[in-house]
C-alpha cells in the first residue's frame, strides 16, 4: 500500500521540486544562442514553415551549425504561437519538460531497483521511495541549470524525456509487455527516434534500449522485432539528416592523442567535483586549453585524481557486475558520457549540461551500491544517513534556485561566468557582442581581451572591423577585415563588411563582394537584404524588386523578406505586388499582422551581428 502511495505521490513531488527551484527563471530573458535559435529563426514563426524547418539544421542564418534537431525547433514553433517572443513562456516550457523528464527518470529508477538482485532484501517501499528521491536530487541538481534555465538548452530535456521513456518500455519487456514484443519494439523505437530528432545524443538511446532488452529479457522474440524497428528508425533519421543543407563548419582544432587522454581524465575529476559540491558554476570550462595548461601542475593533478576515480569505478563495476540493474546503470552511464568525455573534439573541455543524462545513471548506480548498507542498518544510523542526504539535497535545491538569478541579464551572466573562472576568449568575445550596440568602447576592450587570449581567432577581428565601419574609420576597418578569416563560415560576414568598406572608401560599389558572399551562403537573408539596401541607395529600385522577388520565391518561409518586398513594391508604386507579398508575410509569421497594427516592424535580419564561436 505504501509503495503504491509513493508511486502516485512521487511524480507530483518531483514536479513540485522542479517548479520550486526553477521558478525564478520565469523572470529571465534570452541569452547567447537564444538569439539565433529563437528570435532569429524564421522557421518557428508559423506552422506553415514546419516542413521547410524540418529539412534544415539549427542556426540557419549563421551557416555554422551541424546540429540537426527538428523537434527542438518544433517546440519553439509551439512557444512562438503561444507567447510570441515573451521569454517567460519559453522558460516555462523548459521547466515543464525538465520536470517531465524527471518523472520518466523516476519511473526508470523504480523499475530498475525493483529488478535489482542486490536490493532484493530492501523493502519495496524503501526501493520505490529511493527511486523518487533519486529523481528529486537529479531534477534539482545545479549542474543541470544550463540545460533548463537556458532556453537553447531545451534539447537536453527533450532528448532525455524520450530516452528515459524508451528505456522504461524496454524494462517492462520481462513482465506485462512480454506478450506484445512488436508493440513494445515499435513504441521504444519511436521514442528513440524522437530523442534523436531532439538532439544528436538521442541516438545513444538506441544503444541504451538494446542493452536493456539484452540484460533484462534476452529472448529472441523480443530482440528480433526491436532490431528491425530500430533499423527502420535509424534509417529514417539518417535520410532526413543527410537531406539537410550542409553547414559551413568552422575549422576543428586537432588535439594530440596523449593530451586527449589527459583531458579525459581531467574531465572525470572536474565532473566529480561539480556533482558533489557544485559551488563554482560557469556553464563550461573553455575550449581546448593550450599544452602548458594541460601539462601544468593543476592539469596533471586533476588528471591523476580522474585516474583514481576511474580505477575506483572499474573496481566497483567488477564487484557488482552480477547485478543486472547495476550492470545496466554502469553501461548506460559510460555510453551516454563517452561522446562528451573529450574522446571527440568538442567546443569545451567540461560543460555542465553534458551531465544531463550521465548524472542519472551515476545516481542510480550509487543508490544500488549504497542502499543495502543504509536500509539494513539500525534505525539510528539509518536516520543519520537520511539526514545527511536530506541536507545535501537541500543544498542542491537552494544552489539551483540561486543560480537562476545569474542568467537574468545577458551581460551580467557572461561577466559572472568570467568572474567565476570562465575567463576564456569565447566568453570575452560574447561579452563584447552584448555591448556592441550600447557601449562600443567597452565592446572593443572585450574583443581585444579575447584576442590577447587567443590571437588566432577571427571572430573578434570581424567585430572590431564592424565597430570601425560604424564609426566611419575605413583605415582601421581594412586592417581588421582585409585578411581572409581562414574560417569558411565567417567568410560571408567578412565579405559583407568588405562591401560596406568599399562604399565607405568610395573605392567600389560593393556588389562583387556581396555576390562572392552569396555564393558561399545563397540563402542568407542578411546578405540579400544588404544587396537590396545598396540597390535602393544607388537608385535602382527595379533591380531591388527583381532580386527580392527571386529570393522570396526560393525562400518562401521567411516573413522578413516578404515584408521587405512589400515595402519596396509600395515605394515603387506596385500596389498589387505589395498586397500579395504582405499576404505571404502574414502567413509565414502568425504574429506579424498584430505587430504591424501596433508598431513599426522592420524587415532587417533579427539575428545578432555574428554568432558566437
N, C-alpha and C positions, 0 to 999 in steps of 0.2 A: 504493500500500500504506500509506504513512504517512498519507494523507488518510483512508482507511478507519479507521485506528487512532484518529485524532483524533475521528472521528465516533462511535466507540464509547466512547472514554475520556472525551471532552468532557462528556457528561451526568453521568457519575459524579463527575468533578472538580467540576462546578458544584454538585451536591448536597452533596458533601463540604465545599465552601466555605460553603454555606448553613448547614449544621449547626455548622461551626466558629465562625462569627461570631455565631450566634444561640442557641447552647445555653444561655447564662446566663438567657435569657428563661424557661426552664422553671421557674425558681425564683420568678418574678414572680406577683403576684396580679392581681385585677381592678382597673381604674381607670376613672373617668369614665363614658362611655356604656356600658361593660360591665355596669353595674348595671341599666340599662334594657333592654339587648338580650339579656342572658344570665340574670342572676339574677332579673330581674323580668318576663321574657316568659313568659306562661302557655302559649303555643303550642308551645314547644320541649320540654315535659315528657313528651310521649307521641307515638308515631306516629299515634295516633288523631286528634290535633289538626292534622295536616298540611293537610287540606282547608280547615279554618277559617283556619289561619295563612296559607295561600296567598292568601286574599282580603283580608288586612289589611296595612296599612303598618307600618313599624317604629315603635318607641316607642309601642306600642298604648295603654298606660296613661297616657302623658303627653299624648296627643291633640295633639301639636305637630309631628308629623313628616309630611313629604311624600315620604318615602323608601319606594319600593316595591321591596323586594329579597327576594323569597320564597326564592331559592336560598341566600342568606346565612342566613336563618332555618332553612332545611332542614339546613344544615351544623351549626348549633348543636343541632338535634334529634339528629343523629347523635352529637355530642360529649356531650350530656346523657345519652344512652342508655349510652355507654361510660364516662363519667367523672363523671357527676352534676354537681356544681359544683366539682370539683377544677380549679383554674386551669391546672395544668401540662398537662392533656390538651388544653385549648383552645389553649394556646400551641404545643404540639406540632403540632396540625393546621395552625395558621398557618404554622409553619416549613416543613412539608411542602408546603403549597400554594404558598408563595413559591418553594421550590426547583423545583417542577414548572413554575411559570410561567417560571422562568429557563431550564429545559430547552426549553420551547416557544420561548422567545425565541432561544436558541442555534440552534434549527432554522431559524427565520425568517432570522436573520443569515447562516447558512451558505448558505441558498438565495438570499438577496439578493446576497451577494458573488459567488456563482457566476454570477449573471446580469448583473453589472456590467461594462460595456464598459471602464470606466476601470481596472478591476482585471484585465483580460484578460492583461496581461503579468506579473502576480504569480503565482507558482507556486500550484497548487491547494492544496498542503499548508499554505502560509502563510495563504491565504484562510480555509481551514477552521479553522486554529488561532486566527486572529484573531477569528473568529465566536464561539468559545467563550471567548476572553479577554474579549470584549465582554460576554458573558453573565455571566462571573465578576465583572467590575467592577460590572455592574448589580446583581447579586444581593447584593453586599456593600457597596453604597453607603449611607452613614449617612442620607442624606436619605429613604430608604425605610423607616427604622426604625419610624416611627409607623404604617405600614401593616402591619407584621409583628408587632412586639412588643405592639402594642395589639390586643387581641382583636377589638374593634369595627372595626378597620381591615381585617379579612379580605375585605371586599367588593372592595377593590382587587385583591388577589391572584386571587380567583375570576374577576373580570371580565377581567383581563389574561390569565389562563390560557386561557380560551375564545377570547378575541380573537386571541391570537397563533397558536393552532392553526387558527383560521379563515383568517387571512392565509396561513399555511403551505400550507393546502389550495389556496387561490387561486393561490399562487405556482407550484404544480405543475401548473396548468392548461395550461401550454405544453409539458408533457412527458408523463409517464406517464398522467396522468388526462385528457389531452386527448380521448380516445375515450369518456369517460364523463362528459359535461357535466352530465347530470341528477343523477347521483350526487354529483358534486362540488358542485353548487349546493345540493343537499339537505343535504349534510354541513356545508358552510360556513354556510348559513343557520341550521341547528340550533345550531351553536356560537355564532353571533352572538346568537341568541335567549337562550341560556344566559348569555352575557355580560351581556345587558340585564337578565335576571332577577337577576343578581348585584349590579349597580349601574347606576344610570341612565347613567353614562358608557359602559357597554357598548353602548348604542345606536349609538355612533360606530363600532363595529366594522363595521356595515353599510356605512358610508362607506369605511372602510379596505379592505374586501374588494372593493367596487366599483372603487376606484382601482387595486387590484392586478390585477383582471381586465382593466380597460381598458388599463393600461400594459403588461402582460406577455402579454396574449392579444388582446383586442380583437375576437375573432371572434364573429360573430352567434350561432353555435351554443353559445357559452359564455355570452354576456351575456343572451340571452333566458331560458333556464332560471333563471339567477341572479336576474334581476329579478322573475320570477314567484314563486320560493320566498322571496325577501326580502320581497316584499309580503305574502305569507301570514304570515310570521314576525312582521313588524312589526304586522300587523293583530291577531294573536293576543295580542301583548304589550299593545297599546292596549286591547283588550277586557278583559283581566284587570286592568289598572291602573285603568281607568275604573269597574270594578265594585267597587273597594275603597271603604271608608268615607272621606269627605272629612275632612281634618285640620282642626283649629282652628289655623291657621297664625299665627305672630307677625307683627306689623307689619313691613314692609320699609322700610329706610332708602333714600331716593332720593338718589343721588349725581349732581351736575350733570355734563353731558357733558364739559366741559373737565377737571374733576377726575378723571373716569373715565379719560380719555386719559393723564393724568399717572400715575395709579395703574397703568395697563397698562405704561407704560414703566418705572416704578419696579420693578414685579414682575419684569420681564426681568432687570434688574441684580441684584436680590436672589437670584433663582434661579441666575444665573450664579455668584455668589459661593458659594451653597450647593453647587453641583456641583463647583467647582474646589477649594474649601477649606472643607469642612463642619465648621467648628470650633464656631460658635455655633448650637446646635440647640435650638429650643424649640417644635417642632411647628407653630406658626402665628404669624403676625405681625399679631395683633389684628383686631378688627372695623374697619370703615371709619374711618380717622383723621379728626380734625377738620381744617377748611381750613387752620388755621395750621401744621399738621404737613405737609400736602400741599404747601403753597406755601413752606414754610420752606427754609432753605439745604440741609439734608440731603436733604429730599424732592426738591428741584429738581436737586440734584447726582446723585441716583440716577436720576431721570427722564432727565437728559442722558446718563448712562452707558448706560441702557437704550436710548436712541435711537441711540447709536453702535453698540451691539451689533446692533440691528435693521437698520441700514444695512449692516453687515458681513454679516449673514445674507442680505439681499437681493442684495448684490454676489456673494457666493459662490454663491447659488442660481442666478443668471442665468448664471454662468460654467460651472456643472456641470449645467445643466438637460438637456443632451443625454444624460446617463447615466440610463437608466431606473431603476436601483436607487436612485441618489441622489434622483431625482425622487420616487419613492415614499416614501423616508425623509423628505424635506422636507415633502411634502403631508401625510403621516400625522402627523408631529410637530406641524405647525401645527393640524391638525384636532383632535387629542386635547388640545392645550394651550388652544385658544381658550375652551372653557367655563369654565376656571379662570383666565383671563388678566385678570380684572376687567372684561371686557366685559359680564358679568352681575353682578348684586348678590348676593354670597355672604356667608358669615359670617366671612370673613377676607380680608386683602389677599394674603397669601402663606401657604401651608400646605405643609409638606414632602411630605406624602403625595400631593399633587396632581402631583408629578413622576413618579409610579409608571410610567405609560406614556410620557409625553413624553421621559423620560430615555433610554429605549432608542433611540428614533428619532433623538435627538440624537447618541448614541454611535455609532449605525450610520452616520449621515451624516458624522461626523468621521472614522470609520475609512475610509470610501470616499474621503474627501478626502485623508487623510494617508498611507494605506498605500502607494501607489505611491512616494512620496518615501522612506519608511522602508525598504520591502522592496528597493528597487533601488539603495540606497546601498552604499558599500563596507562590508565586514564590520565594521570598527571603529566607523563611525558607526551602523550598524545595531545593534550591541551596546550602544552608548551610549544610543540611543533606547530599547532594550529594558529597560535597567537603570532609566532614568528612569520608564518606565511601571510597571515592577515595584515601584519604591519608592512611587509614588503609589497603586497598587493595595493594597500592604501597609498603607499609612497608612489607606486607606478601611476595610479589614477590621478593623484594630485599633480605629479610631474607632467602628465599628459594634458591635464586641464590648464596648467600654467603655460605650457608650450604653445597653446593656441594663440596667445596674445603676441607671440614673436612673429606670427605671419600676418598681422593685421595691416601693416604698411609695407609696400614693396621695398622701398629704400631702406627702411629700418630693419626689415628682415635680412637683407644682404649685409648691412652693417653689423648686425648681431652675429651673423654667420662668420664674418671676418674676425670679429672680436673674440668669438668662441674657439678660434683656431682654424677656421676655413680660409686662411689667408692665401688664396690661390689666384692665378691670373684670371681664371674663369669668373671668380666672384668679383674681382675688381672691374673686369670688363662689364659685367651685368650691372654693377653699381653705377658705372659711368653711363650705361644706357638709361637708367632711371632718371638721370639728371640732364640728359641731352636737351630737353625742351625747356627746363626751368632754370638750370644753373650751368651754362656752358663751361665756365671756368673750373668748376668742381668736376664736371664730366671729363674735361681734358686731363685733369690731375689723375683721375681714376684710370683712364686709358694709359697714361704714362706709367702708372704703377704696375698695370698688367704687363706692359712691355718690359719693364725692369725685371719682372719675374720670369717672363718667357718671351725673349726678343724675337723669336721666330714666328710668333702669332701674327696673322694677317687681320684678324677681326678688329683689334684696337686701331690699327693703321687706317683701315677703311673709315672708321668712325671719326678719327682725327681729321681725315680728309673731308668728311661730311661737315664737320664743325667749321673748317676753314672755308668751305664753299658758302655756308650760311652767312659767314662774316665777310664775304667778298674778298677773300685773300687767296688769289689764284696761285701765287708762288708757293705758299705753304701747302695748299691743296695738291699741287702737282708733286711736291716732294713725297707726300704720303700715298698718292694714287698712281703715279706713273709706273712703278714696277708691277708686273703681274703678281697677283696674290699667291700663286702656286697652289691654291685650293680651288678645285673646279667649281664647287658650289658657290664660291664667293665671286667668281668672275662676272656674272651678270650684274651684280650690285656695283662692282668696281667700274665696269664699263659704263653703267648708267651715270655714275659720278663723273667719269671722264667726259661724257657727252655734255653734262652741265658745265664742266670746266671749260670745254671748247667754246661754249656760248658766252661764258663769263669773260674769257680772254679775247673773244671775238676772233678766234682762230679757226672757226668752223661752225657748222650748224648742229653738229652732234648726231645726225641721223645714222652715219656709218657705225658709230659706237653702239647706238641703240639696236641697230639691225644685228650686229655681231652678238650682243647680249641676248636678243630674242632667239637667235639660232641655238643658244645653249638652254634657254628657258622659254619655249614657244608659248606656253600657256600663262605666263606671268602677266597678271593684270597691272602690277606695279609698272612694268616696262611699257605695256601698251598705253596706259594712261599718260606716261611721260611723253611718249611719241605724240599722242593727241594734243597734249599741252604745247609741245613745240610747234605742231602744225597750226594750232589756233593762234599762237603768238606770231607766227610768220604770215598770218593772213591767208591760210589755205583751209578753210572750213570744209570744203567739199572732200578734200583728201582725208581730213579727220573723220568725216562722216563715213566715208568708204572703209577706212581702217577699222572704225568701231563696229560697223555692220558685219564685216568679215569676222572680227573677233567674237562678237556676240553669237554669230551662227555656229562657231566652233566651240564656244564655252557658254551654252545657254543656261547653265546653273548659277551664274554669277549676277546677283541683283545690282551690284555697283556698276557693272559695265552697261546693263540695260538702262539704268538711271542716267549714266553719263551720255549714252546715245540719245536719250530723250532730251537732255539739256542741250546738246549740240544741234539736234534736229530742230528744236524750238528756236534756237538762236539763228538758224539759217532759214526759218520760215517753212520747214517741212512739218506741218501740224499732224498729218496722218502718221508719219513715221514716229513722231514724238508720242502720240497716243498709243500706238502699237507697242513701242518699247517700254512705255510706262506700265502697260498691262502685264508684260512679261516680268518686269521688275517686281510687281506686286505678287506674282505667282511664285517667284523664287525667294521672296522674303516675306513671311507671313505678318511681320510687324511693320513693314515699310510704309504702308498706307497711313497707319496711325501716326507714325513719326513725321511723315510729310505734312500731316494736318496740324501738328502741334509745334514743329520746329523745323529749322533748316537742316536738311540732310545732305551730306557731302558724298560724292562718288569717289572720293580719294580712297586708296587702299587703307584698310584699317589695321594692317599688321604693323609691328614695330619697325623701325628703320633697318634693323638687322637682327636676325635670330641669334640667340646665344650659342656659343660653340659647344 
